[in-house]
Amino acid sequence: MVLSTVSRRLLASLARDIKATSSVSLKPVLIPRASFLLSTKLDSRRFSRMPVARYEEVEDSIDPFQKQLLAEECILVDGQDQVIGHDSKKNCHLVQNGDVLLHRAFSVFLFNTKGELLLQQRSKVKVTFPSMYTNTCCSHPLYREDELTENEALGVRQAAQRRLFEELGIAPAEVPVEDFHFLTRIHYKALSNSIWGEHEIDYILFLQKDVTIRPNPNEIDDVRYVTLEQLNELKGKPDVKLTPWFKLILESGKLPLWWKNLKNLKQFEDQTTIHKM
């Protein structure tokens, strides 16, 4: 094959570029934390049945207070609950390409001295799972020094104390961090809609004492104390929906077992296992 003068020049230039590139030491590319998505997909069949919307389409309709909370920095973890970074609450709950970032969370179950569980109905303006009934308080430790402390889950317990005050108006002095009983962790994920979802390693915290409650109306629509029997009656009502994590813990049989043994919870401590649900 006869090459034209132009072709020979192009090939010579390409050869010089290849030779120069081969001597360059390539550096690893750092992936921005916001783009780190788990490979495990949410149920694609369920996702495909949902009306597809984008965050930009609903941003203006988000309650201003709830939008402010979306800027908080949550703790990103791997499947073994090892900290791998942090990202905004918004990014940690956005469904992106069928995935949701795995992050650390907690669920508080607060009982009064009569053994009744304090339930809350999430506010209708909540970004995820609005108007659903759930356990006393469900939220996230933040990526800050006092809530990152791993020893005896102190950071998580301090975050729980903070959120009990912010959501329910329970004074920190009424719920000292040493009174939170860390039982175990669960790993679950669930969609709220096509935009928002949850994917959490959730610390289960039990607490029994009488407290003064002053619910924040932007966070909570209703509160009530219930017995186990009353909770089972409530969940059977057609107009009542439970949050997915609360429903999983209840229907797994773990919550009824723990509930019936409030005075002897230590036997159920399993702080090394992460239960996939």
Legacy VTK file of the C-alpha trace (Angstrom):
# vtk DataFile Version 3.0
C-alpha trace
ASCII
DATASET POLYDATA
POINTS 277 float
0.000 0.000 0.000
1.386 3.412 -1.017
1.030 6.099 1.647
0.614 9.739 0.749
2.921 12.339 2.219
0.109 13.505 4.547
-0.541 9.947 5.750
3.150 9.370 6.501
3.296 12.582 8.497
0.197 11.615 10.532
1.644 8.187 11.338
4.957 9.679 12.390
3.192 12.153 14.665
1.113 9.365 16.218
4.223 7.265 16.867
5.876 10.188 18.687
2.741 10.682 20.839
2.611 6.993 21.786
6.312 6.968 22.702
5.895 10.085 24.863
2.832 8.704 26.611
4.538 5.410 27.444
7.088 7.226 29.592
4.457 8.994 31.709
3.730 7.562 35.166
-0.046 7.205 35.424
-1.646 8.251 38.725
-4.791 6.694 40.162
-7.969 8.658 39.609
-9.778 9.642 42.784
-13.534 9.215 42.441
-15.500 12.036 44.060
-17.337 10.759 47.119
-20.709 11.865 45.739
-20.328 9.498 42.797
-19.490 6.428 44.896
-22.455 4.096 44.374
-22.813 0.542 45.558
-22.957 -2.119 42.892
-25.924 -3.778 44.552
-29.042 -2.657 42.725
-32.415 -1.902 44.180
-35.262 -4.035 42.852
-35.279 -2.942 39.203
-38.768 -4.325 38.604
-40.212 -2.230 41.410
-38.182 0.785 40.307
-39.418 0.497 36.722
-43.056 0.576 37.845
-42.642 3.924 39.588
-43.328 7.215 37.818
-39.892 8.547 36.936
-39.051 12.017 38.207
-35.874 13.968 38.795
-34.776 15.935 41.836
-34.821 19.168 39.825
-38.524 18.658 39.128
-39.453 18.529 42.821
-36.801 20.777 44.381
-39.051 23.848 44.572
-41.778 21.881 46.359
-39.529 20.698 49.235
-40.268 22.265 52.597
-37.572 24.934 53.341
-36.673 23.434 56.731
-36.372 19.936 55.268
-34.294 21.275 52.378
-31.905 22.828 54.895
-31.451 19.415 56.539
-30.471 17.930 53.166
-27.152 19.788 53.422
-26.080 17.842 56.519
-23.137 15.493 55.979
-23.928 11.814 56.576
-21.375 9.045 57.117
-20.704 6.732 54.172
-19.836 3.154 55.101
-19.078 -0.135 53.383
-20.920 -3.382 53.989
-18.897 -3.998 57.166
-19.842 -0.556 58.560
-16.334 0.817 58.011
-16.292 4.565 57.333
-15.276 5.313 53.738
-16.235 8.973 53.450
-19.127 11.354 53.723
-21.730 13.072 51.594
-24.747 15.310 51.927
-28.014 13.923 53.228
-29.452 14.795 49.828
-26.927 12.689 47.909
-27.188 9.865 50.447
-30.904 9.502 49.732
-31.114 10.190 46.005
-31.764 7.153 43.810
-29.009 7.362 41.202
-28.918 4.791 38.402
-30.939 2.437 40.571
-28.516 2.764 43.516
-28.528 4.536 46.866
-25.402 5.324 48.853
-24.901 3.122 51.912
-24.708 5.242 55.049
-24.875 4.913 58.819
-28.147 5.413 60.693
-29.873 4.617 63.968
-33.346 3.693 65.204
-34.358 4.584 68.758
-37.069 2.587 70.533
-38.102 4.543 73.633
-40.440 2.859 76.129
-42.105 4.406 79.155
-41.983 2.708 82.560
-45.266 0.949 81.722
-43.520 -0.796 78.833
-45.329 1.125 76.088
-43.423 2.116 72.944
-43.440 5.730 71.804
-44.444 5.870 68.133
-44.263 8.838 65.849
-46.009 9.597 62.590
-43.538 11.281 60.289
-44.503 14.721 59.064
-46.199 14.973 55.699
-43.417 17.349 54.589
-40.616 14.809 55.203
-38.614 14.068 52.067
-38.634 10.286 52.583
-41.570 8.179 53.762
-43.852 11.105 54.709
-46.861 10.471 56.982
-45.727 6.935 57.823
-45.693 5.575 61.377
-42.374 4.488 62.779
-40.394 3.890 65.959
-39.576 6.742 68.311
-36.763 8.349 66.345
-34.913 7.377 63.152
-32.045 9.454 61.829
-28.309 9.632 61.098
-25.103 10.391 62.946
-23.333 13.206 61.134
-19.796 13.346 59.800
-18.356 15.281 62.727
-15.941 14.338 65.462
-18.375 13.711 68.308
-20.676 11.519 66.190
-17.901 9.522 64.524
-16.670 8.014 67.803
-16.702 4.240 67.344
-16.001 3.061 70.896
-19.198 1.561 72.351
-21.123 3.295 69.543
-20.736 6.549 71.462
-20.995 8.698 68.327
-24.272 7.055 67.323
-25.688 7.389 70.837
-24.749 11.081 70.937
-26.479 11.572 67.587
-29.579 9.815 68.938
-29.656 12.126 71.952
-29.379 15.141 69.624
-32.202 13.994 67.355
-34.555 13.116 70.219
-34.308 16.763 71.204
-34.630 18.107 67.643
-37.610 15.918 66.723
-39.419 15.347 70.005
-38.144 18.108 72.247
-36.790 15.584 74.776
-34.159 17.334 76.871
-30.695 15.697 76.701
-30.611 15.555 80.503
-33.602 13.187 80.383
-31.843 10.779 78.022
-28.144 10.513 78.998
-26.059 8.741 76.363
-25.133 5.998 78.833
-28.809 5.032 79.104
-29.072 4.029 75.427
-28.842 0.252 75.063
-27.097 -0.648 71.771
-28.472 -4.049 70.740
-27.379 -4.758 67.177
-27.264 -3.456 63.585
-29.379 -4.164 60.538
-28.635 -3.572 56.852
-31.622 -2.771 54.646
-32.603 -0.683 51.641
-35.938 0.599 50.416
-37.365 3.085 47.937
-39.608 5.924 49.014
-40.311 6.844 45.372
-38.360 7.130 42.130
-36.298 10.032 43.499
-35.608 9.126 47.135
-34.593 5.957 48.917
-32.845 4.534 51.966
-29.824 2.256 52.173
-28.577 2.045 55.726
-26.641 0.182 58.323
-29.000 0.932 61.172
-27.998 0.824 64.854
-30.825 -0.410 67.101
-30.987 1.570 70.345
-33.383 0.801 73.225
-34.246 3.147 76.077
-36.804 2.879 78.875
-37.814 5.905 80.934
-40.547 8.505 81.292
-39.771 11.720 79.425
-41.374 15.040 78.570
-42.293 15.299 74.885
-42.605 18.490 72.830
-42.826 17.310 69.189
-41.458 19.467 66.382
-44.408 19.854 63.948
-42.065 20.106 60.973
-40.729 16.642 61.782
-43.699 14.859 63.355
-47.470 14.855 62.747
-48.488 12.604 65.639
-47.088 10.731 68.636
-48.593 7.990 70.770
-47.582 5.312 73.259
-48.707 1.799 72.322
-48.568 -1.724 73.669
-47.446 -4.524 71.356
-51.076 -5.556 70.917
-52.078 -2.002 70.004
-49.213 -1.767 67.516
-50.360 -4.953 65.796
-53.894 -3.558 65.614
-52.605 -0.260 64.233
-50.545 -1.842 61.464
-53.629 -3.764 60.298
-55.550 -0.591 59.512
-55.759 0.158 55.771
-54.922 3.839 56.206
-51.799 3.179 58.296
-48.386 2.619 56.713
-45.212 1.711 58.586
-41.742 2.772 57.484
-39.892 -0.119 55.825
-37.176 -0.440 58.495
-39.717 -0.436 61.318
-41.889 -2.992 59.526
-38.869 -5.238 58.885
-37.794 -5.182 62.537
-41.350 -5.811 63.733
-42.155 -8.626 61.325
-38.774 -10.324 61.809
-39.932 -11.181 65.327
-36.973 -9.366 66.866
-38.943 -6.374 68.145
-41.600 -8.437 69.986
-38.863 -10.553 71.581
-36.863 -7.544 72.729
-40.013 -5.758 73.862
-41.004 -8.621 76.145
-37.543 -8.600 77.753
-36.952 -4.906 78.440
-35.505 -5.697 81.845
-33.072 -8.263 80.466
-31.865 -6.924 77.124
-28.203 -7.767 77.606
-28.849 -11.384 76.595
-29.824 -10.147 73.105
-26.789 -7.956 72.488
-25.162 -8.793 69.167
-22.964 -5.853 68.351
-20.631 -7.647 65.922
-23.240 -8.998 63.511
-24.924 -6.879 60.827
-28.277 -8.513 60.065
-29.311 -8.202 56.424
-33.047 -7.680 56.024
LINES 1 278
277 0 1 2 3 4 5 6 7 8 9 10 11 12 13 14 15 16 17 18 19 20 21 22 23 24 25 26 27 28 29 30 31 32 33 34 35 36 37 38 39 40 41 42 43 44 45 46 47 48 49 50 51 52 53 54 55 56 57 58 59 60 61 62 63 64 65 66 67 68 69 70 71 72 73 74 75 76 77 78 79 80 81 82 83 84 85 86 87 88 89 90 91 92 93 94 95 96 97 98 99 100 101 102 103 104 105 106 107 108 109 110 111 112 113 114 115 116 117 118 119 120 121 122 123 124 125 126 127 128 129 130 131 132 133 134 135 136 137 138 139 140 141 142 143 144 145 146 147 148 149 150 151 152 153 154 155 156 157 158 159 160 161 162 163 164 165 166 167 168 169 170 171 172 173 174 175 176 177 178 179 180 181 182 183 184 185 186 187 188 189 190 191 192 193 194 195 196 197 198 199 200 201 202 203 204 205 206 207 208 209 210 211 212 213 214 215 216 217 218 219 220 221 222 223 224 225 226 227 228 229 230 231 232 233 234 235 236 237 238 239 240 241 242 243 244 245 246 247 248 249 250 251 252 253 254 255 256 257 258 259 260 261 262 263 264 265 266 267 268 269 270 271 272 273 274 275 276
